[in-house]
């Protein structure tokens, strides 16, 4: 990759903290994911940014970086889930007494998997943290939680890393000139198109079955 698209480009559009994580490579994505998915997020979209830069810098390892970003994000989400599971239920019951709490439990049990997967898939400003906290507080199945979170994240970071590996120069140029708003909007459209494709495909299968 040309020097002008190296990690140093990040100084014009992000913090020095993320640069430090970038220099650690895949291990940095694990550590960044632990922070980004927990109670102390560094910067909205920091995992997306780091994944893009690393995949663009070393195109042959793009899927490795997608996997490491997914692992870090899932570990960070699991940490928040565990913390919310310990104290979140009591907090919910104090705030929403009686049947209101049971309603929240039933709704999340029914729609929780989709909520987690979709929020994990979509880029900022779609928030994932409140969904993770609710999952823990309502004691949503940890297996379902991890499956939905992993599914959403692996699709998201695979798309980002793939695009970065194939169009790295153009993507980094957009970041350096316009910041991350345009990038996230573009990624959001790609992800939305992917989701719509899956929904249409599922609908066609149901129609054929019927």
C-alpha positions as CSV (number, residue, x, y, z in Angstrom):
1,X,0.0,0.0,0.0
2,X,1.3,3.5,-0.8
3,X,2.9,5.4,2.1
4,X,0.2,8.1,2.0
5,X,-2.4,5.4,2.9
6,X,-0.3,4.0,5.8
7,X,-1.4,3.9,9.5
8,X,0.0,7.4,9.9
9,X,-3.0,8.7,7.9
10,X,-5.1,8.0,10.9
11,X,-3.6,11.0,12.8
12,X,-5.8,13.4,10.8
13,X,-9.0,11.7,11.7
14,X,-8.8,9.7,14.9
15,X,-7.0,9.4,18.2
16,X,-3.5,8.2,19.0
17,X,-4.9,5.5,21.1
18,X,-6.4,3.7,18.1
19,X,-3.0,4.0,16.4
20,X,-1.4,2.2,19.3
21,X,-3.9,-0.7,18.9
22,X,-3.3,-0.8,15.1
23,X,0.5,-1.3,15.7
24,X,-0.4,-4.5,17.6
25,X,-2.1,-6.0,14.6
26,X,-4.7,-8.7,15.2
27,X,-3.9,-8.8,18.9
28,X,-4.7,-5.1,19.0
29,X,-8.2,-5.8,17.6
30,X,-8.8,-8.3,20.5
31,X,-7.9,-5.7,23.1
32,X,-9.7,-2.9,21.3
33,X,-12.8,-5.1,21.1
34,X,-12.7,-5.7,24.8
35,X,-12.8,-2.0,25.5
36,X,-15.1,-1.0,22.7
37,X,-17.7,-3.6,23.6
38,X,-17.6,-3.1,27.3
39,X,-18.4,-0.2,29.6
40,X,-15.5,2.0,28.4
41,X,-15.8,2.4,24.6
42,X,-12.9,4.4,23.2
43,X,-14.5,5.9,20.1
44,X,-17.7,5.0,18.3
45,X,-16.8,3.0,15.3
46,X,-13.2,2.4,16.5
47,X,-13.3,-1.3,15.7
48,X,-14.6,-0.6,12.2
49,X,-11.8,1.9,11.6
50,X,-9.1,-0.4,12.9
51,X,-10.3,-3.3,10.9
52,X,-10.4,-1.3,7.7
53,X,-6.9,0.1,8.2
54,X,-5.3,-3.3,9.0
55,X,-7.1,-5.1,6.1
56,X,-6.1,-2.4,3.7
57,X,-2.5,-2.5,4.9
58,X,-2.2,-6.3,4.6
59,X,-4.7,-7.5,2.0
60,X,-3.8,-11.2,2.2
61,X,-4.8,-11.3,5.9
62,X,-8.2,-9.5,5.5
63,X,-10.2,-12.4,6.8
64,X,-7.8,-12.9,9.7
65,X,-8.5,-9.3,10.8
66,X,-12.2,-9.8,10.4
67,X,-12.1,-12.8,12.6
68,X,-9.9,-11.1,15.2
69,X,-12.2,-8.1,15.2
70,X,-15.2,-10.4,15.7
71,X,-13.5,-12.2,18.6
72,X,-12.6,-9.0,20.4
73,X,-16.0,-7.5,19.9
74,X,-17.8,-10.7,21.1
75,X,-15.5,-10.9,24.2
76,X,-16.3,-7.3,25.0
77,X,-20.0,-7.9,24.6
78,X,-19.8,-11.0,26.8
79,X,-18.1,-9.0,29.5
80,X,-20.9,-6.4,29.5
81,X,-23.5,-9.1,29.3
82,X,-22.1,-10.8,32.5
83,X,-22.0,-7.6,34.4
84,X,-25.6,-6.7,33.5
85,X,-26.7,-10.2,34.3
86,X,-25.4,-9.9,37.9
87,X,-27.0,-6.6,38.8
88,X,-29.2,-5.6,35.9
89,X,-32.3,-7.7,36.8
90,X,-32.7,-6.0,40.2
91,X,-32.3,-2.6,38.5
92,X,-35.0,-3.4,36.0
93,X,-37.3,-4.7,38.6
94,X,-36.9,-1.5,40.6
95,X,-37.6,0.7,37.6
96,X,-40.4,-1.4,36.1
97,X,-42.4,-3.1,38.8
98,X,-44.8,-6.0,38.4
99,X,-46.0,-7.1,35.0
100,X,-44.0,-4.5,33.1
101,X,-40.8,-6.4,33.9
102,X,-42.3,-9.7,32.8
103,X,-43.4,-8.0,29.6
104,X,-39.9,-6.9,28.9
105,X,-38.6,-10.4,29.5
106,X,-41.2,-12.0,27.2
107,X,-40.6,-9.5,24.4
108,X,-36.8,-9.9,24.6
109,X,-37.1,-13.7,24.7
110,X,-39.2,-13.5,21.5
111,X,-37.3,-10.8,19.6
112,X,-33.9,-10.7,21.4
113,X,-32.0,-12.8,18.9
114,X,-33.0,-10.6,16.0
115,X,-32.4,-7.4,18.0
116,X,-28.9,-8.5,19.0
117,X,-27.9,-9.8,15.5
118,X,-29.2,-6.7,13.6
119,X,-27.6,-4.2,16.0
120,X,-24.4,-6.1,15.9
121,X,-24.5,-6.0,12.1
122,X,-25.3,-2.4,11.5
123,X,-22.6,0.3,11.9
124,X,-22.8,3.5,14.0
125,X,-24.9,5.3,15.0
126,X,-27.0,2.1,15.7
127,X,-26.3,1.4,19.4
128,X,-25.4,-2.2,20.5
129,X,-24.6,-1.4,24.1
130,X,-28.2,-1.0,25.3
131,X,-29.2,-4.3,23.7
132,X,-26.4,-6.1,25.3
133,X,-27.2,-4.7,28.7
134,X,-30.9,-5.7,28.3
135,X,-29.9,-9.2,27.3
136,X,-27.9,-9.6,30.5
137,X,-30.5,-7.9,32.7
138,X,-33.3,-10.1,31.4
139,X,-31.0,-13.2,31.7
140,X,-31.4,-14.0,28.0
141,X,-29.8,-17.3,27.0
142,X,-26.1,-16.9,26.9
143,X,-25.9,-19.4,24.0
144,X,-28.4,-17.4,21.9
145,X,-26.7,-14.2,22.9
146,X,-23.3,-15.3,21.8
147,X,-24.7,-16.8,18.6
148,X,-26.6,-13.7,17.6
149,X,-23.7,-11.4,18.5
150,X,-21.1,-13.5,16.6
151,X,-23.3,-13.8,13.6
152,X,-23.9,-10.0,13.3
153,X,-20.2,-9.1,14.0
154,X,-18.7,-11.7,11.6
155,X,-20.9,-10.5,8.7
156,X,-20.1,-6.9,9.5
157,X,-16.4,-7.2,9.9
158,X,-16.1,-9.6,6.9
159,X,-17.8,-7.0,4.7
160,X,-15.6,-4.2,6.0
161,X,-12.3,-6.2,5.7
162,X,-13.2,-7.5,2.3
163,X,-14.0,-4.0,1.0
164,X,-10.8,-2.6,2.6
165,X,-8.6,-5.3,1.0
166,X,-10.0,-4.7,-2.5
167,X,-10.6,-0.9,-2.3
168,X,-8.3,0.1,0.5
169,X,-6.8,3.1,-1.2
170,X,-10.2,4.6,-2.1
171,X,-11.6,3.9,1.4
172,X,-8.7,5.5,3.2
173,X,-8.8,8.5,0.9
174,X,-12.4,9.0,1.8
175,X,-11.6,8.8,5.6
176,X,-8.7,11.3,5.3
177,X,-10.8,13.8,3.4
178,X,-14.3,13.4,4.8
179,X,-14.0,11.6,8.1
180,X,-16.1,8.6,9.0
181,X,-19.6,9.8,8.3
182,X,-19.5,9.0,4.6
183,X,-17.8,5.7,5.3
184,X,-20.3,4.6,7.8
185,X,-23.1,5.7,5.5
186,X,-21.7,3.6,2.7
187,X,-21.1,0.6,4.9
188,X,-24.6,1.0,6.3
189,X,-26.0,0.8,2.8
190,X,-24.0,-2.3,2.0
191,X,-25.1,-4.0,5.1
192,X,-28.7,-3.0,4.6
193,X,-28.6,-4.4,1.1
194,X,-27.2,-7.7,2.5
195,X,-30.0,-7.8,5.1
196,X,-32.7,-7.2,2.5
197,X,-31.2,-9.9,0.3
198,X,-31.4,-12.4,3.2
199,X,-35.0,-11.3,3.9
200,X,-36.1,-11.7,0.3
201,X,-34.4,-15.0,0.1
202,X,-36.1,-16.3,3.2
203,X,-39.5,-15.0,1.9
204,X,-39.0,-16.9,-1.3
205,X,-38.2,-20.1,0.6
206,X,-41.4,-19.8,2.6
207,X,-43.4,-19.2,-0.5
208,X,-42.0,-22.3,-2.1
209,X,-42.7,-24.3,1.0
210,X,-46.2,-23.0,1.1
